[in-house]
Amino acid sequence: MDEDTRYEAVRSRDARFDGEFFFGVATTGIYCRPSCPAVTPKRRNVRFFATAAAAQGSGFRACRRCRPDAVPGSAEWNARADVVGRAMRLIGDGVVDREGVAGLAVRLGYSARQVQRQLTAELGAGPVALARAQRAHTARVLVQTTDLPITEIAFAAGFASVRQFNDTIRAVYALTPSELRAARTPHASTAQTKGTGPSAGIPLRLAHRGPYQSAAVFDLLAREAVPGIEEITGTPGRRTYRRTLRLPYGTGIVAVDERPGALRTAPPAHPGGWLDARLHLTDHRDLTTAVQRLRRLFDLDADPYAVDERLGADPRLAPLVAARPGLRSPGTADPEELAVRALVGPAEAERLVRRYGKTLDAPSGGLTHLFPEPSALVDAAPGEPLAALATALADGTVRLDAGVDRDDAEEALLALPGMDAATVAVIRTRALGDPDVAPPGVDIPDAWRPWRSYAVQHVEHLEHVEHLEHVQRLRTAGELESR
């Protein structure tokens, strides 16, 4: 998009581009999302930025009305396979906070200077600035949705000192942390702030753009749920998905609610919606990582407008897209777990959880275990494909982290004994979040690029519906014959 096109998106308050770019207003010193409801500024006063970090680096502070830090992430980072896309996925996962820029560079296979140069040239901000903007957002969430002490929030959000935390909050929001807490909404200050410990949980709204077919995602999660680490409760339309998480600093339990009456259609300027979630963490430093992994699991950073436009142009898919706009391609909260489950199947995965999974210190309902780490599965089935996969994951021969090169990962997986192309396609789609995977043996034309993973969801749903209709016809015929 050129700047004139971006300004038209701002002038029409087009929420399709929330998170895709940001704009700052020179006369106010504020930056916003494209759909900000404030009076549209004059074109000569507008500056455009690829990231919130770039806007902050240019001296703009976040708009208190449209909260540009709460928008969905750009779908571009999930689709891109280059170093910038991979770096953005790793920064979102909290790698810079945990390992620094040097650790990020090692994971990407570049020098720290090369990473800094490429990110700054394309995004207007380097890895430190991008991580800083993310820390500020995490801190705002904790300040406004919990009663945790401000000092504890500073370190939980990833800041090295309370002074750095205070300076960043003032620069980004033009408020002190105490003023930010005082400005929270009544909803946040009552229902969302009961308690401060891990058992209280952190309430979140996980934003998405455009329509979202939550029923299809929750149906898939219900079919795949492994007892002990996952459970779904409630009736269709009002279900809650709960699961355990292994995180860098500790463990977590998350609950995500299905939105009743989810959008089926949305005009171009519709702001989208959100999924309500609650995170119970043993260490609040894991908040950023946990949120990003949930966003990948529920595919919340997707661009449904681009996907539906491409797939809806095909006569075969057009009626499917019209019936279910905004269909997502779910990912996973734990890539290594997904790889093991894709290889062994649900029944064996349940056995592995019971036999090798770590028991939670405080079980919650049906959630009793963490999925076993690869190192715990190395000796689970000596000489079999599971042992080979577990060994490769444990020693780093196969990497499935957010910033891995997908082609390299696929090549490494195919080199393992017992690993076939169909299983690798599932891992590439779900564990690596690739939006453009065509499984072997499925009629997926190149015309559906770069969204073939989404096309597969439509095709598989159609096949599932046809199967159910066939079963119902057989059942009806059998009942008639018995009469």
N, C-alpha and C positions, 0 to 999 in steps of 0.2 A: 504494500500500500504506500502511495506517496502521501505527502503531508496534506494536500488538499482533500484527498479521500478520507484521511483520518479526521480532518476537521468536519467533514460532512457527517461522519459517524458520531462525533461529539455533538454536533448541532442537532442531530436527530435522536440523541441519547440512546444509541444503539448498543444494547447490552451484549450483543454477540461478540463484541470486541473487548469486553471486560477481562482484564488479565492478559490480553494480547498486546496492549500498549497502554501507556499512561500519558496524561497531559498536565503540564504545569501552567499556571497563570502568572505572568510576570508582575502584574500589578498587585497581586495579593500574596504571592509567595507560597501558594498552596498548589498541591498536585492532586489529581482526581482520577477516577475511572471514567471511561467514555460515557457511561449511563448516568453520571452525576445529575441529580435533579436541579441543581443550582442554575441560575441564569447563565446562558451560554456566553462566554467571554468573546471579545472581538478577536478576529483571526490574528491580528498583529501582536496580540499579547500572549499567544499560546505557544508553548514549546512542547515537543513530543519526545517521549522516552520509551525505550524498549522494556525497561524494568523499573520497579519502584526504587531500587537501589540507585539507579542513575539519576532519578528525580531528586532523591535525597542528597546525593553527592553534588548536585547543582544548587543546593540550598533551599529546595522546596520542602515544606512540611505536609503531612498527610491531612486530607480534608476530613473534618469531623462529621460531615453530613453523609458522604457516600462511602467512607471507610475503604479506601483503595487497597489497603493491605489485606482485606478479607475476601478478595475476589478469587475465583478459581485460578489455578495455574494455567500457563499457556499450553495449549495442546501441542505446540510446536516441539516442546522438549521431549515429549513421548515419541513423536514421529521421527525426529532427527537421529541419525546414527553417527554424526560427526563429533568431534571433540567438544564443541560447545554444548550440544544436546546432552552428551554423556556427563559433562561437568555439571550442568544444571540439575540433572537427576541426582548426582552425588551430593551436591550442596543441599538440595532439598532433603536428603536423607540424613543431614547433619554431619557429614564427613569432615568439613572444615572445622567445625566446633570441636570434634573429637581428635582429629589427626593433623589439623593445620593445613596450610596450602601445600606444604611438602608432601603430606599424605595424599592429598587430592591429586597432585601431579604424578606420584608413583602409581596410583590406581589407573590413571589415564595413559601412562606410558610416555609422558612428556616432561620437560623440565618445568620448574615452577615459573620461570620467566616466560616460557612459551604459553603456558596456560593463562598467565596474567595478561599477556599481550593480546591473545585471541579473544578473551572475554571482554577486555576493555574496548577493543576495536569494534566488536559487534554489538555489545550490550551497553556500552558506556559505563561499565562498572567492573571491577575486578572481583576475584573470589572472596576477599575479605569484606568488601562493601556489600556483596550479595548476601553473605552469611550474616552480616550485621543487620541488614534489613529484615532478614528472617528471624533473627533473635528478638528484634523489636516487636515483631508481630506476636511471637510466642509470649513475650513478656506482657504485652497488652492483654492477651487472652487470660493469663494467670492473674493479672491485676484486677481485671473486671469480672472474672467468674469464680474466683476463690477468695478466701480470707487468709491465705498464706501471708506471712510476714514479708514485707517488701525486700528485706535482705535475702531471704530464702529464694524469692522469685528471681532476683538478680542472677544468682548462680544456677538456678534451675533452667533459666532461659539460655544459659551458655556464656554469660558475660564473665570476664576475668576478675572484675572488681565492681563494687557498688558504685564507685565514682563513674566508671565507664558506663554502667547501666543508667545512672541518672542523666549523664550527658546525652546519651543516645535517645532516651525517651523525650527529653526536652527538645532535642533537635528534630525528631521525627514528628512529634505530636504537639509541640509548643505547650506542653504541660509537664509538671513534675509528676512522678509516679503517684504521689498522694492525691494530686488534683485529678489524675486520670482515674483513680479508684473512686473518687467522689462523684465523677461524672458518669459512672456506669448507670445503665438503665434500671428501672425498678424491677424488671423481670430478672436481671442478673443479680441484683442485690438482695433478692429474697429466695426464690426457689433454687437459684444456681449457686448459692454460697453457704449451704448448710454443711458446716464442718470443714476441717482443713487437712485431715490426714488422708492416706491412700484409700481408706474405705469410703470416703465421701465421694470421690470421683470428681473429674473435671468435665463439666458440660460444654459441648461444642456444637456449632452448626457447621457442617461440612458442605460448603457451597458448591453448586454446579451451574453451568450455563445451559439455558434452553430446556427443552423437555427431557425428562428422565423416566425411563421405564423401570421403576423400582421393582415391580412384580416379577419381571423376568430375572433380575439379578437375585432376588430373594428365593425364587423358585430354584435357581441353579445352586445357590448356597445350601438350600434345604436338602436337595438331592445328594450333594457331596459331603454333608456334615459328618465328621468323624467324632463319635462319642468320646467324651473326656476332654477334648480340646475345643469343640464347637457345639452349639445348640441353637435351635430356633424355636421360639415360643410365640403364642398368639395365633390369631386367625388371619388368613390372607387379606392383605390391605392394612393390617395393623400388627404385623409380625415384628419381633425383635431378634436380631442376630447377635449372639454373644460368642466370643472366643478368647483364648489365651494368647499372649504374645511374649516371645523372647526378644528382649531389647538390649542395646549395648550396655546399659548400666543396671538393669534389673529386669523385672517381669511386669506384665500388665494384663488386665482384663478389660475388654472393650465391649460395649453394647451399642448397636446401631439400630435405629427404628426405621421401619418401612413407612414412607409417607403416605397416609390415606388420601385418596383422590389425587394421585400424582398427575402432573400435567401430561396431557396427551398431545396437545398442540400448544404452540406458543408463537405469538407474533414476533417479528424481528427485534422489536425493542423490549421484549419481555425480559425481566432481569433474571429469569431462571428460578432456582429454588435451593433447597438444602436438605440434607439428612441430619436428623438429630442424633447425637452420639454422646456417650459418657465414658470417659477413660479413668480406670483405676490403676495407678502406677505405683510401684514400690519406690521409684526414684523419679522425681519430676523433671530431671534433665532429659528423660526420654520422650518428653512431650512432642517435640518437633518431629523426631523420627517416627513415633507412633502415628501421628496425624498423616504424614506423607505415605506411610504404608497402607493406611486405611484408604487414602485417596486413590492409590494404585489398585487396591482390591476392588473398590467400587467404581473405578474408572471415572472419577469425578472431574478430571481435567480435560476430558474429551471435548471436541468441537462438534456437537450433533448436527449443526447446520451444514458444515462442510461434508460430513459423512453422508447425511441424508440426501444432499444435493447430488453427489456423485452416484450413489447407489440407486436413488430414485429415478435416475435417468435411464436405467436399464428396464426394459419391459418385463423381464422375469421378476425383478425385485421390487418394481414400483408399487404393486399392491401390498407387499409385505412392509415396505417402508411407510406407506400411508397408514397402515393399520397400527404400526408400532414406531412412531417417530421418536428419536432419541434413544434407540436401543443401544446398550453399552456392551463392551467386550471386557468382562471382569478380569482382573489380574489376581494378585495374591498378596497376603500380608507377610509371607515368608517364602522367598524364592527356593531355598534349599528344601524346605518341607514340601513345596509343590512338586519339585522334581522327583522326590522319593514317592509321593503319592501317585503321580502320573505313571511311574514305573510299576509299582506293586499293586495298585488298585485299592478300593476302599476297605475291603475285608481285611487284607493284610496290614493296611495302614492302622486300622483299629487295634490289631494284635500288637503291632510295634509300639503303639502308645501305651498299652497296658504293660508290656514287657520291659520296654526300654525308656519310656517317657519319664521325665522328672515330675514327681508329685508336688503340687503347689503347697506352699506353707499354709495358705488359707484357702481351701477349696470354696468355690462359689456355685451353689446349685449343682448342675451337671458338669461344671468345669472343674476338673480335678488334676489335670496334667498339662505339661508343656510337651509339644512334639519333640521326640528325641533328636539331639544334635547329630550331624553326620558322624562325628567321632565315636558316638555311642553305638552306631550301627555297623561299624567296620567288621565286627566279628559276629554280626547277627546271622549272616548266611554265607559262610566262607565259600569262595569259589563261585558264587552266583552273581548275577547282574547287580543285585542290591549292594553287595559288598564292594563291587568295583565302583559303583556310583558314589557310595559313602566315602570310600577312600579318596577318590578324585576330588570330592567336595572338601574333605577334611584337610588334604595337603595342598589345595589350591590349584591342582591340575585343571579343574573345572571351576570357573568363577561365574556366579550368577547375581552379583551385586548390581545396584542400580546403574552403575556407569560402565559395565562391561561392554566390549564390542560384541554385538549379537552374532555376527558371522563367526567370530573366533569361538564363542561359546558353543554354537551349533556344531562346529567342526570337532571341538573337543568332546562333546557329548556323543557324537556319532562314532568316535573312535573307541568308545567303551563297549565291552562285550554285552550283548543282549539288548542294546539300545537301538530301536528301530526308528525310521523316519517319522512315523505317526506320533510316537511318544515325544520325540524331539520337537515336533511342530507344536504340540500342546505346551511343552515347557517354554518354547520361544514366545508363544502367544501369551501365556498366563504369567510365567515367572519373570520373563524379560519385558513384558508389556509391549511387544511388537504389534502395531496396529495393522500390519500388512503381511499376514501369514496365510499361505494356501496349503492346507493339509494334503498329503498324498492321497490320491484316489477320489478326491472331491472335485466336482466340476466348478472351478473358480476361475473365470476368465481374467486376463490381464486388464480388461476394461474397468474392473472394479478396484484397481490400484488407486491410491495407496491405503485403501480401507478394507482389504480382503478379510481381515479378522472379524470385522463387523458383518460383512456379507455372510460369513460362516454362521454367525449367530442367527441371522434371518433364515438361512437354509435349514439349519438344524432344528429351529423352532417349527418350521413348516413340516419337516419330516416327523417330528414328535407329535404334532397335532394330527397328521394323517395316520400315524400309528394308533393313536387313541381312538380315532374315528373308526378305524378298521376293527379294533378290539370290540368297540361298542356294537358294530354291525354283527360281528360273530356272536356276541353275547345275546343280542336281540334275536338273531336267527335260531340260536340254541333254545331260547325260551319259547319261541313260537313252535319249534319242532316238538319240544316236550309236551306242549299243550295238545 
